[in-house]
């Protein structure tokens, strides 16, 4: 029975763990990986320059001299070259890095002592050629939802070493060839892999800079933690990120969840970022919940040249009761959403449907507000989206609006007569205010000092796709 309970509990858990669809997907292509290789090779080259070759000493019988004591010391790296390197994707595993034909040049001192009393010394230059290094790199998700890399295995081999002695007798060459050559090769071979492993680990502090929680403004933040480990295919590494807006400090889930979506097989850019309609709608949920989608409109917000003013005289022309009951007063409007706006993505088209109420007040001489009427406003706007720096920004234009009467405190009147006034209020006041906010933009997932270049944005069904190359600045 116990076994059955455990099994049922496990089955009950499975759907929840499998059903976390990402709101945002990021695809790193081979082109992006190639750029990463260039940055990584610079780091590995720097690491290899720090190789410390320990002093080598020993004694050997050399005909016809007899026993010779020798030592090589003060070995310093002069140059490191990594002319050939490649990264390859290994599906379901990670990345394979191979370095070929690398070389290291060293300079050092030699000393010998033989026939008990004869000492000789000088300097030497050593060239190590045909150095090959191969390592596999695994990519996973850490406990904070950030990517983390680690070297799984590493192999290094030294092809050949050639030494040039300055000073000394020619038989030293033979001594070196037979004995010292091997000792140096072994010494280098032992040190190379740990340095490469360190160079790979050096990437993790950079990966730790992924903005898993990015503050947008005083109301909202976006969470970009990974919901699963990255997946590696033949052509890309794919990251699944949460991509959800939350009220700051209050992570409440919206009453809807992300639908699955797949990025197209494009690989021309280094990086592709897919943001789903879920991400946009989670933003609408958060701002609506925070009460940020409401606006008081006063006459000073209406352009000066407009013949329509927010006063009881203008409105009295359409609703005579207002002019009679509240003569000569200024007015104020409160526009407020009554439910979450709904954002839809269709190819080349982003639409926002919003349901709001508009409450009109007369402002009494003592500043109290007398309600005049409440209208229901259904509106639809189109959004243009664009990438600005490391942020996604937008601007909206009005498609259509419908007004119906909710409550009237001034008797019956024809709502249609107010259409032109409210069209103007939306176009000249509400939408420009909204566009000021949208122009500030929303942070995209980013690492360190990353810049996006050659960026293109496409709106597709249920998500938008940003294709971009990246540059890291120092």
C-alpha positions in Angstrom: 0.0 0.0 0.0 2.8 2.3 0.9 4.4 1.7 -2.5 1.1 2.5 -4.3 0.7 5.8 -2.3 4.3 6.8 -3.3 3.6 5.9 -6.9 0.4 7.9 -7.1 2.1 10.9 -5.4 4.8 10.7 -8.1 2.3 10.5 -10.9 0.5 13.5 -9.5 3.7 15.5 -9.5 4.7 14.7 -13.1 2.4 17.0 -15.0 3.4 20.0 -12.9 7.1 19.5 -13.5 6.6 18.9 -17.2 4.1 21.6 -17.8 6.4 24.6 -17.2 6.4 26.1 -20.6 8.8 29.0 -21.1 7.5 32.4 -21.8 10.8 33.3 -23.5 13.1 31.1 -25.6 16.7 32.0 -26.5 18.6 30.2 -29.3 22.4 30.4 -29.5 23.5 29.4 -33.0 26.8 28.1 -34.3 27.6 31.6 -35.5 27.1 32.8 -31.8 29.2 29.9 -30.6 31.9 30.8 -33.0 32.0 34.3 -31.6 32.2 32.8 -28.1 35.1 30.6 -29.3 37.0 33.7 -30.3 36.5 35.3 -26.9 37.3 32.0 -25.2 40.5 31.4 -27.0 41.8 34.8 -25.8 41.1 33.6 -22.3 42.8 30.2 -22.8 45.8 31.9 -24.4 46.2 34.1 -21.4 45.9 31.1 -19.1 48.5 29.1 -21.0 50.9 32.0 -20.7 50.8 31.4 -16.9 52.2 27.8 -17.3 54.9 27.4 -14.6 57.4 24.8 -15.7 59.2 23.4 -12.7 63.0 23.1 -12.7 64.2 19.9 -14.1 67.4 18.3 -12.8 69.0 14.8 -12.9 72.2 13.0 -13.7 73.0 10.8 -16.6 75.9 8.8 -17.9 77.3 10.2 -21.1 80.1 8.5 -23.1 83.0 9.2 -22.9 82.6 11.7 -20.1 80.9 9.6 -17.5 78.3 11.0 -15.1 76.8 14.4 -15.9 74.7 16.4 -13.5 72.3 18.8 -15.2 69.6 21.3 -14.4 67.2 23.4 -16.3 65.8 26.4 -14.3 64.0 29.8 -14.5 61.8 28.6 -17.4 59.6 31.4 -18.6 56.9 31.4 -21.3 57.8 33.8 -24.1 54.9 33.1 -26.5 51.8 31.0 -26.9 50.1 30.5 -30.3 46.7 28.8 -30.8 46.4 29.0 -34.6 43.7 26.3 -34.9 40.7 25.8 -32.8 37.1 24.7 -33.3 33.9 24.3 -31.3 31.4 21.7 -32.2 27.9 21.1 -30.8 27.4 17.6 -29.3 23.7 17.0 -29.3 22.2 16.4 -25.8 25.6 16.9 -24.2 27.2 20.3 -24.8 30.1 21.6 -26.7 33.4 20.0 -27.8 36.4 22.4 -28.0 39.5 21.2 -29.9 42.7 23.1 -30.3 45.4 21.9 -32.7 48.9 22.8 -33.8 49.4 25.1 -30.8 52.9 26.1 -29.8 54.6 27.4 -26.7 58.0 29.1 -26.6 60.1 29.1 -23.5 63.3 30.6 -22.4 65.4 29.3 -19.5 68.9 28.6 -18.0 70.9 25.4 -18.0 73.8 24.2 -15.9 75.9 21.1 -16.0 78.7 19.6 -13.9 80.9 16.7 -14.9 84.3 15.1 -14.2 83.5 16.4 -10.6 85.1 19.8 -11.2 84.0 21.1 -14.6 80.9 23.3 -14.6 79.3 24.9 -17.5 76.1 27.1 -17.9 74.2 29.2 -20.4 70.6 29.9 -21.6 68.3 28.0 -23.9 65.2 28.5 -26.0 62.6 25.8 -26.2 59.8 25.5 -28.8 57.0 23.1 -28.1 55.0 22.3 -31.2 52.1 20.2 -32.3 50.2 20.8 -29.0 46.6 19.4 -29.2 44.0 19.9 -26.5 40.4 18.5 -26.6 37.8 19.1 -24.0 34.0 18.6 -23.6 32.0 21.3 -22.0 28.6 20.6 -20.3 26.0 23.3 -20.0 23.4 23.1 -17.3 21.2 25.3 -15.1 22.3 26.2 -11.6 20.0 26.7 -8.6 19.3 30.4 -9.5 18.2 29.4 -13.0 21.3 30.7 -14.7 23.4 28.7 -17.1 26.6 27.1 -15.8 29.4 25.4 -17.7 32.0 22.8 -16.7 34.7 20.8 -18.4 33.7 17.1 -18.5 36.9 15.7 -19.8 40.2 17.0 -21.2 43.1 15.5 -23.1 46.4 17.3 -24.0 49.3 16.0 -26.0 52.6 17.6 -27.0 53.9 16.8 -30.5 57.5 17.8 -30.4 60.0 20.0 -28.5 63.1 21.5 -30.0 65.8 23.2 -27.9 68.5 25.7 -28.8 71.3 26.0 -26.4 73.3 29.3 -26.2 76.9 28.4 -25.1 78.1 25.0 -24.1 79.3 21.9 -26.0 77.4 20.1 -28.7 77.0 16.9 -26.7 74.5 18.8 -24.5 72.1 18.6 -27.4 72.2 14.8 -27.3 71.8 14.8 -23.6 68.7 16.9 -24.0 67.3 15.0 -26.8 67.3 11.7 -25.0 66.3 12.7 -21.4 65.2 16.3 -21.0 62.8 16.3 -23.9 60.5 13.7 -22.4 60.7 15.3 -18.9 59.6 18.7 -20.3 56.8 17.2 -22.4 55.4 15.3 -19.4 55.6 18.4 -17.2 53.7 20.6 -19.8 51.2 17.9 -20.5 50.3 17.6 -16.8 49.6 21.4 -16.5 47.7 22.2 -19.7 44.4 20.5 -18.9 44.0 22.1 -15.4 44.6 25.5 -17.0 42.0 24.8 -19.7 39.5 23.6 -17.1 40.1 26.9 -15.2 39.6 28.9 -18.4 36.2 27.2 -18.9 35.2 27.9 -15.3 36.2 31.5 -15.8 33.1 31.8 -18.0 30.8 31.2 -15.1 31.1 34.6 -13.4 30.1 36.1 -16.8 27.1 33.7 -17.0 26.1 34.6 -13.4 25.4 38.1 -14.8 22.2 36.8 -16.5 19.5 39.2 -15.3 17.2 36.5 -13.8 15.2 39.2 -12.2 15.2 42.5 -14.1 13.5 45.5 -12.6 11.4 47.4 -15.1 10.0 50.3 -13.1 8.4 50.9 -9.7 5.6 48.5 -10.5 7.1 45.5 -12.2 10.1 43.2 -12.7 10.6 40.4 -15.2 11.9 37.0 -14.3 14.3 35.4 -16.8 15.4 32.3 -14.9 15.7 29.1 -16.9 12.9 26.6 -16.4 14.9 23.6 -17.6 18.5 22.8 -18.5 19.6 24.0 -22.0 19.1 21.6 -24.9 21.8 21.1 -27.4 21.1 20.1 -31.0 23.2 19.9 -34.2 22.7 23.6 -35.0 22.1 25.4 -31.7 21.9 25.6 -27.9 18.3 26.4 -26.8 17.5 28.0 -23.5 14.0 28.1 -22.0 13.4 31.1 -19.7 10.4 31.9 -17.5 9.8 35.3 -19.2 7.2 36.5 -16.8 6.3 39.9 -15.3 5.6 40.2 -11.6 4.6 42.9 -9.3 7.8 44.0 -7.5 8.3 41.8 -4.4 5.0 40.0 -4.9 5.2 37.0 -7.2 1.6 36.2 -8.0 0.8 33.9 -11.0 -1.7 35.2 -13.5 -4.8 33.2 -14.2 -3.3 32.0 -17.5 -0.2 30.1 -18.4 2.3 30.0 -21.3 1.4 27.9 -24.4 4.2 26.0 -26.1 5.8 27.6 -29.0 8.8 26.8 -31.2 11.4 29.1 -32.7 11.8 28.8 -36.5 15.0 27.1 -37.8 16.8 30.4 -38.6 20.5 30.4 -38.0 21.8 33.6 -39.8 22.2 35.5 -36.5 24.2 34.6 -33.4 21.2 34.8 -31.2 17.4 34.5 -31.4 15.1 35.7 -28.7 11.5 34.6 -28.8 9.0 36.5 -26.5 5.6 34.9 -26.3 2.2 36.6 -26.0 2.2 35.1 -22.5 5.1 37.4 -21.5 3.3 40.5 -22.8 0.0 39.4 -21.2 1.7 38.8 -17.8 2.8 42.5 -18.1 -0.8 43.6 -18.7 -1.9 41.5 -15.7 0.8 43.1 -13.4 0.2 46.7 -14.4 -3.6 46.3 -14.2 -3.2 44.7 -10.7 -0.9 47.5 -9.6 -3.5 50.1 -10.6 -1.1 51.6 -13.0 -3.6 51.5 -15.9 -5.6 54.5 -14.8 -5.3 58.1 -15.7 -6.9 61.4 -14.6 -7.3 63.8 -17.5 -7.6 67.5 -16.8 -8.1 70.4 -19.3 -4.4 71.5 -19.1 -3.5 68.1 -20.7 -5.6 69.0 -23.8 -3.5 70.8 -26.5 -4.1 74.6 -26.3 -5.2 74.9 -29.9 -8.1 72.4 -29.5 -11.6 73.9 -29.7 -12.8 71.1 -27.4 -12.2 71.9 -23.7 -12.8 69.8 -20.6 -15.5 72.0 -19.2 -19.3 71.9 -18.7 -19.8 74.4 -21.6 -18.2 72.1 -24.2 -20.0 69.0 -22.8 -23.2 71.0 -22.3 -23.4 71.4 -26.1 -23.9 67.7 -26.4 -25.7 67.1 -23.0 -27.7 70.2 -22.1 -28.4 69.0 -18.6 -24.7 69.3 -17.7 -24.6 73.0 -18.7 -27.9 73.7 -16.8 -27.0 71.9 -13.5 -23.3 72.7 -13.4 -22.8 76.0 -15.3 -19.2 77.4 -15.8 -17.3 74.6 -14.2 -14.1 72.8 -15.3 -14.3 69.0 -15.7 -12.0 66.0 -15.0 -12.1 62.5 -16.5 -10.9 59.3 -15.0 -10.0 56.5 -17.5 -9.4 53.2 -15.8 -9.1 49.6 -17.1 -11.7 47.2 -15.7 -10.0 44.0 -16.6 -6.6 42.9 -17.9 -5.9 44.2 -21.4 -5.5 41.3 -23.9 -2.5 41.3 -26.2 -2.4 39.2 -29.3 0.4 38.5 -31.8 -0.5 37.7 -35.4 2.1 37.8 -38.3 3.2 41.4 -38.5 0.5 42.6 -36.2 0.3 43.2 -32.4 -3.1 44.2 -31.1 -4.2 45.3 -27.6 -7.8 45.0 -26.6 -8.7 47.1 -23.5 -12.0 47.5 -21.6 -12.1 50.6 -19.5 -14.5 53.0 -17.8 -14.5 56.7 -18.3 -15.9 58.7 -15.4 -16.6 62.4 -16.0 -16.7 64.8 -13.0 -17.5 68.5 -12.7 -15.0 70.2 -10.4 -16.9 72.3 -7.8 -15.4 75.7 -6.7 -14.4 74.0 -3.4 -12.5 71.3 -5.5 -15.0 68.5 -4.7 -15.9 66.3 -7.7 -19.5 65.8 -8.8 -19.9 62.7 -10.9 -21.7 63.3 -14.2 -21.7 60.0 -16.0 -19.7 56.7 -16.4 -19.1 55.3 -19.9 -17.9 51.9 -20.9 -15.0 52.2 -23.3 -13.9 49.3 -25.5 -10.8 50.1 -27.5 -8.3 48.4 -29.7 -4.8 49.6 -30.5 -2.1 48.4 -32.8 1.5 48.3 -31.4 4.8 48.8 -33.3 7.6 47.0 -31.4 11.3 47.8 -31.7 14.6 47.0 -30.0 16.3 50.0 -28.3 19.7 49.1 -26.7 19.1 46.1 -24.5 15.3 46.8 -24.2 12.2 46.1 -26.1 10.1 49.2 -26.7 6.9 50.1 -28.5 4.4 52.6 -29.6 0.7 52.2 -30.1 -1.9 53.8 -32.4 -5.7 53.7 -32.0 -7.6 51.3 -34.2 -11.1 51.7 -33.0 -13.2 52.6 -29.9 -16.8 51.9 -28.8 -18.6 53.8 -26.1 -21.7 52.7 -24.2 -23.4 54.3 -21.3 -22.7 52.7 -17.9 -24.4 55.2 -15.5 -25.7 58.7 -16.0 -26.2 61.2 -13.1 -27.6 63.8 -15.5 -30.5 61.9 -17.2 -30.6 60.2 -20.6 -28.4 61.3 -23.4 -27.0 60.0 -26.7 -23.6 58.5 -26.1 -22.7 58.6 -29.8 -22.7 62.4 -29.7 -19.6 62.2 -27.4 -17.6 59.9 -29.8 -15.6 62.7 -31.4 -14.6 64.2 -28.0 -13.4 60.9 -26.7 -11.6 60.0 -29.9 -9.7 63.2 -29.5 -9.0 62.6 -25.7 -7.6 59.1 -26.5 -5.5 60.3 -29.5 -4.1 63.5 -27.9 -3.8 62.6 -24.3 -4.1 58.9 -23.4 -2.1 57.3 -26.2 0.8 59.8 -26.1 1.1 59.2 -22.3 1.1 55.4 -22.9 3.7 55.8 -25.6 6.0 57.8 -23.2 6.0 54.7 -21.0 6.3 52.2 -23.8 9.3 54.1 -25.2 11.2 53.5 -22.0 11.2 49.8 -22.9 11.4 46.5 -21.1 14.7 44.8 -20.3 15.6 41.8 -22.5 17.6 38.9 -21.1 21.3 40.0 -21.1 24.7 38.9 -19.9 27.3 41.4 -18.7 28.3 44.2 -21.0 26.4 42.8 -24.0 25.4 44.9 -27.0 23.0 43.8 -29.7 23.9 44.6 -33.3 22.2 43.9 -36.7 19.0 43.4 -34.9 15.7 42.5 -36.6 12.3 42.0 -35.0 9.5 39.9 -36.6 6.0 39.5 -35.1 4.8 35.9 -35.7 1.7 34.0 -34.5 1.7 34.0 -30.7 5.2 35.3 -30.3 7.7 37.8 -31.6 11.2 36.9 -32.7 14.3 39.1 -32.3 17.2 37.9 -34.4 20.5 39.6 -33.5 24.3 39.5 -33.4 26.0 40.4 -30.1 29.2 42.2 -29.1 30.8 42.1 -25.6 32.5 45.3 -24.7 35.4 45.2 -22.1 
